[in-house]
């Protein structure tokens, strides 16, 4: 059960980091030279920054920040 919760936390952290990169920082391109290093770095950053980015993304989505205007 704990492994499932950690997996969901890492997935949510990775999605939150990606949302902030694309919508707040406007970073659209990532160059990947080593796929194993890229995936490991994404998992580590999701685990480390997840406690900060997950609540931040929830607040930003509630306030409507980062939406595309059409």
Secondary structure, 3 states (H helix, E strand, C coil): CHHHHHHHHHHHHHHHHHHHHHHHCCCCCCCCCCHHHHHHHHHHHHHHHHHHHHHHHHHHHHHCCCCCCC
